[in-house]
Amino acid sequence: MTELSAVIARAHALIDGGAPEQAESLLAPLLRGGQGPLPLWAALAKSLRHQGKAKDALTVQQMLVEATPGNLALRFDLSETLLLFGQFERGWREYHWRYSLDHTTRIARKVQRPRWDGRPIPGQTLLIHDEQGFGDTLQFIRMVEWAKQRSQAKVILEVSPDLYLLAKRGTGFDELITRGSLPPPFDVHCEMMSLPMAMGFDLSHLPGQIPYLTADKERLRRWQKRLSKLPRPWVALNWAGRPTLYNGQNRAASLSTLAPLAMEGVTFLSVQKGPTAEQGKAPPPGMKLVDLSPEIKDFEDTAAILTLADLLISIDSAPAHLAGALGRPAWVMLGFVADWRWLLERDDSPWYPTLRLFRQPQRNDWASVVAAIRPELERFKAAHF
């Protein structure tokens, strides 16, 4: 290993180990005067981004892309920072490279039809297929209706089997199929998260119609019966996202972290799924928690619970997006370096008018987030019950 590659490896190890400040200190002296190998600059940009220094990271990323326009990984990194700043026009274009990276080419859809470019195509058939995580689909499925209006085409929507029943009550498509099935003949296609690029989407288009998803009536009746004897308010809790997803450390708290929220007269409902759901069996002292996790079979159940609940308090994960799509109130706990979709320095979301955002003031500081939520929950309870 050369001295340069050793420095780069060390810098990335520090960043991945939660010490981006040390990585910056290692790299900055080697880049004084604005000179130095591009891999060092790329590592510096990563260290800045992980510190929440988004403006400084953007400056370096733009320089890197200008110097090496063929480096698609750098262009994708730039896209997420542009989107974070709400610079959507170029951000969506650069985001298109998300399936051109070494670790993503294997999951890219190989479609032998052109990608829709946003123009009207009356008489043709447009296949829109979902991608990435459940939260992404729940966030972007609102755009199917807009694509239908813009394209004037017959629209086939393909979604994950887990979201099929929920999506079925949506609008904007002529036919709904599940991922993995053979689609009917189509003329053009578009990934769901490429619709913004195709349609020239920007913040002025948000939020659109809210709600754009609804709960199943039969599930609502079933869960109303299940919850009816519990004292209100009903506050649903979700404290961790899927650990396998990117940026998982910013989307994982614990039920014990939420212990300060326990208060007399509030019934908490666990809608947590995954490996941390077991924490719901032993709630913090003083917290009246009803562990619904074992009874939740699919997103239909979660949608019904969130429709009935008075409030959701959640980490950045699919239930938060689902609550927003349903038009239900939710408070979202965000890590210090939040995902691009939550933008910067906002406590609201243009995507979801019913959501409030509570941000970490520093890395791994969930205690401050919970401390900020506690008095708000007291006020919520006093105002509504």
C-alpha positions, 0 to 999 in steps of 0.5 A: 500500500502506498503512502497516499492510499494508506492516508485515504484508507485511514481517513475513511476508517476514521469517518466510518468509525464516527470520527470525521473531525479527525479525518479532516485534521488528517487530510487538511494539511495535505491539501493546503493551497488548494492542491492535492490528489483528487482522492484526498479531496473526495475523502475530505468532502466525505468527512465534511458531510459527516460533520454536517458541514454541508456547505463546505462539502458542496464546494469540494464536491462541485470542484471534484465533479468539474475535474472528473465528470466521468466519476459517477460516484462523485456525481451521486454524492453531489446529487444528495448534497444538492437535494439537501439544499433544495437545489432540485433541478441539477440535484435530480439530474445527478441523482440519476447516477444512483444505479451506475455505481459499483455496488448498485449496478446489480440492482438496477432494472435492465429495461429494454425500453426508453426512459420517459422524459416527461413529454406527453405520450397519448396512446402509449403505455408508461411503466412506473416501477418503485425502487429502494426502500419502503419509505421512498415509495411512500414518499414518491408514489404521490407523483404517479398521479402527476405523471399520469396527467403529464404523460396522458398515457396508460400507466402501469404501476409496479410496487413491492408486494408489501405495499400492494394493498396500500397502493391499490387505493391510490390514484394515477395508474390504470393497472397495478402489479407487484415487483417480480411479476411479468408486466404487460407490454409497455412503450416507456418506463420510469423509476419512481424516483426518476419522475422528479427529473422527468417532470422538472419537479421542484419544491413549489409542487409540494405537497400536492393532495394530502392525504394521498393514501388511505387505510383499509376500512376493515382494518380500521374497524378491527384496530378500533375494536382492539384499541377502544378500551385504552385511554387516550391520547394514543401515541404510536412509537417507532424507534429504529429503522431497518439496520441494513439501510444506508445511514442506519446509525442516524435512524436507530435509537432505542426504546430506553432512549424514549423513557423521558416521554413517559407521562401519566395519561398517555398510552403509547403504542409500539408499531416497531418492527424488526430486530428491536421490536423485542424492546417493546416487551419491557418498556421503561418504568412509568411508560404505559406501552401497548406492544402491538408489534406482534399483531402487525402483519403488514403495512395495512395494519400500520396504516390503520393504527396510524390513522387511529392514533393521535400522534406518531413519534418516530425515527426517520423510517417508513412509518413516518412517511406513511403517517405523512402520506395518510395526513396524520400528525407525526414527530420525526426524530432526525440524526445530526446528519439527516437524509437529504429529503428533510432539507436543512435547518427546518422543523417542518417538511414541505413533503408532509404538512402534518410532520414536525422535525426534531433534529439532533444538535450533535452526533448521537445525541438522541437525549436532546431530541427527546428532551425537546419532544417531552414538553411538546408532548405535554402541551399536545396532551393538554391541548387535545385531552 
